[in-house]
Amino acid sequence: MTDVNETVYGLLMKVFRDNAYASIELNTVLKSCAESDRPYITKLFYGVLERNVYYDYAISCFAAEKPKKPIAVILKMGLYMLEYMSIPKYAVVDNMVKLSKKLGKGGAAGFINSALRRFSPPELPKEGKPERLSAEFSYPLWLTEILINDYGYEFVRDMLSHKSEQRAHVRVNYGVLTLAEFETKYADFLNHTDTETADLQPSGAGYYASRKFLKSANPHDYVVQSAASVIAANAYVYNFSGIQTALDLCAAPGGKAVLTAQLTGASVTACDIHKHRTELIKKYAHNCGTSLTVCVNDAAVLNEKWKNAFDLVICDVPCSGIGVAGSKPDILFNRSAGDITELCDLQQKILQTASKYVKVGGRLCYSTCTVIKKENSEVVSRFAKENENFVRVKLKSLLGGIETEEIALFPHIHNTDGFYVAALERIS
């Protein structure tokens, strides 16, 4: 078991120390692991990531001084095992002490032994304070404070306590068949009642699909795409006909660009600043049977040849990614409030640059996978104030409701990732 624990330790250090992407590192490691070890490695790795802030709080309650990162990681692994993995305490203590010695951290073995043997969940901070939500739901304090300032304490409590949807979300691949053809073909899987056991349950934007469906269905008939992403692409083109040319400036991995092309029949150009990410777009489009023009481009730098050239320009900008933290907990690490300010500057720069590509009468769309107002409504409001030749456009979500000037999705309200969409029309 120690070898497996060493593997998990190595993965966690890559995330905490090297800012590596959790999913990429885990997938790489799992390819070379015994199949029987994969569930253990995955559970422990993601478990520690999801409980990281709470464990920092717990450790601070019993440690006189903050332990160095390698020791803290070993402790967090042990704490997760005690809480969630039904491993006897003596075995957890023994394994973590052995791991520390194997890693050359034997000097801390006594501290690790004592801490794990004596551990009991600490009392949480008082209700009503940001520190309470931060510790209880393992969210960085700086981020919890921003969210409370944006939405209020109870709203944030409800949002952070929501359990994210675990089933894959799929949509019809309109490049292959129509919605009616899809529902006829897979009628035996469909369940229109509100049940978590359905093999194919309508979500309003597509379907939540079981493993049974994913294994049984023709993979060319559907596209795995988040509900929020599907809602965003449909919002881009809502009540906007005659789109012949579209530009997606931050398109990788390609989901929204492909769906935009399928919904409109427009000629879509999809870009990314990194060449390897444009390859992801090409692969995505090929798998969906959809033709895109793909190229490398820096969205923040003006491309003279694109000025006044597109009916629709999409800015799905780089953001803090807080809206998808439920499925990607490493997004919460190694960021600060200062990073949000830097991101907002980049978002505004991309939006200003993109506006030069929109034809008169065309539409400029802005979206993020975050719920922080500073990255969302404040960016769009500033742009609209500084560019009087653009006016806000009313949109409507696939999930229903009235037309509004922005679509804001929240996990606990819409059972989706956190997401934001707004659009503006160029009038002169």
Stockholm file with secondary structure:
# STOCKHOLM 1.0

chainA/1-428         MTDVNETVYGLLMKVFRDNAYASIELNTVLKSCAESDRPYITKLFYGVLERNVYYDYAISCFAAEKPKKPIAVILKMGLYMLEYMSIPKYAVVDNMVKLSKKLGKGGAAGFINSALRRFSPPELPKEGKPERLSAEFSYPLWLTEILINDYGYEFVRDMLSHKSEQRAHVRVNYGVLTLAEFETKYADFLNHTDTETADLQPSGAGYYASRKFLKSANPHDYVVQSAASVIAANAYVYNFSGIQTALDLCAAPGGKAVLTAQLTGASVTACDIHKHRTELIKKYAHNCGTSLTVCVNDAAVLNEKWKNAFDLVICDVPCSGIGVAGSKPDILFNRSAGDITELCDLQQKILQTASKYVKVGGRLCYSTCTVIKKENSEVVSRFAKENENFVRVKLKSLLGGIETEEIALFPHIHNTDGFYVAALERIS
#=GR chainA/1-428 SS CHHHHHHHHHHHHHHHHHCCCHHHHHHHHHTTSCGGGHHHHHHHHHHHHHTHHHHHHHHHHHCSSCCCHHHHHHHHHHHHHHHHSCCCHHHHHHHHHHHHHHTTCGGGHHHHHHHHHHCCCCCCCCTTSHHHHHHHTTCCHHHHHHHHHHHCHHHHHHHHHCCCCCSEEEEECTTTCCHHHHHHHTTTTBCCSSCTTCSEEECSSSEEECHHHHHHSCTTSEEECCHHHHHHHHHHTTTCCCCCEEEETTCTTCHHHHHHHHHHCCEEEEEESSHHHHHHHHHHHHHTTCCCEEEECCTTSCCGGGTTCEEEEEEECCCCCGGGTTTCGGGGTTCCHHHHHHHHHHHHHHHHHHHTTEEEEEEEEEEESCCCGGGTHHHHHHHHHHCTTEEECCEEETTEEEEESEEEECHHHHSSCCEEEEEEEECC
#=GC SS_cons         CHHHHHHHHHHHHHHHHHCCCHHHHHHHHHTTSCGGGHHHHHHHHHHHHHTHHHHHHHHHHHCSSCCCHHHHHHHHHHHHHHHHSCCCHHHHHHHHHHHHHHTTCGGGHHHHHHHHHHCCCCCCCCTTSHHHHHHHTTCCHHHHHHHHHHHCHHHHHHHHHCCCCCSEEEEECTTTCCHHHHHHHTTTTBCCSSCTTCSEEECSSSEEECHHHHHHSCTTSEEECCHHHHHHHHHHTTTCCCCCEEEETTCTTCHHHHHHHHHHCCEEEEEESSHHHHHHHHHHHHHTTCCCEEEECCTTSCCGGGTTCEEEEEEECCCCCGGGTTTCGGGGTTCCHHHHHHHHHHHHHHHHHHHTTEEEEEEEEEEESCCCGGGTHHHHHHHHHHCTTEEECCEEETTEEEEESEEEECHHHHSSCCEEEEEEEECC
//
